[in-house]
């Protein structure tokens, strides 16, 4: 999974009935667009460091397709 600032991240809830989280990639710390990513979460406005797992989707800024972790 390769990201760039401006991409959207969605982390799906780990259990049924939970809430998905979404945020914006504000910085990429890994080499050549790889993780970890600094993400600003839409629900709190806080920025955290994220290593995406298999429950994570990435939507590239301006693209119509999505990328899932492990793909």
C-alpha positions in Angstrom: 0.0 0.0 0.0 1.6 3.3 -1.2 0.1 6.6 -0.2 0.6 10.3 -0.7 -0.5 13.4 1.2 -4.2 14.1 0.5 -5.2 10.4 0.2 -8.1 9.2 2.3 -7.7 6.3 4.7 -10.6 4.2 6.0 -10.1 1.7 8.9 -13.0 -0.7 9.2 -14.4 -1.5 12.6 -12.8 -4.7 14.1 -16.2 -6.0 15.2 -19.8 -6.0 14.0 -21.6 -2.9 15.2 -18.4 -0.9 15.5 -17.7 2.4 13.7 -15.3 2.8 10.8 -12.7 5.6 11.0 -11.6 7.8 8.2 -8.9 10.4 7.8 -6.6 12.2 5.5 -2.9 11.2 5.0 -1.0 14.4 5.9 2.5 12.9 5.7 4.3 9.7 4.6 7.2 8.6 6.7 8.1 5.4 4.9 10.3 5.1 1.8 8.6 5.7 -1.6 5.1 6.2 -0.3 5.2 3.3 2.1 4.0 3.3 5.7 3.9 4.6 8.3 1.5 7.4 7.6 0.6 10.5 9.6 -3.2 10.6 9.5 -5.6 13.4 10.6 -8.8 11.7 11.7 -12.1 13.3 10.7 -13.8 12.4 13.9 -11.3 14.0 16.3 -9.1 16.2 14.2 -6.0 14.6 15.9 -3.0 13.3 14.0 -1.6 9.9 14.7 1.0 7.6 13.1 -0.6 4.7 11.3 0.7 1.4 10.1 -2.2 0.1 8.0 -3.5 -3.4 8.6 -5.7 -5.7 6.6 -8.8 -3.8 7.6 -7.6 -0.6 6.0 -8.6 1.0 2.6 -6.7 3.7 0.8 -8.5 6.1 -1.6 -6.0 8.0 -3.7 -6.6 11.7 -4.0 -8.5 12.3 -7.3 -8.8 8.6 -8.2 -12.0 6.5 -8.3 -10.4 3.2 -7.3 -9.5 2.0 -3.9 -6.6 0.0 -2.6 -6.8 -2.4 0.4 -3.9 -3.4 2.6 -2.4 -6.6 1.4 -3.3 -5.9 -2.2 
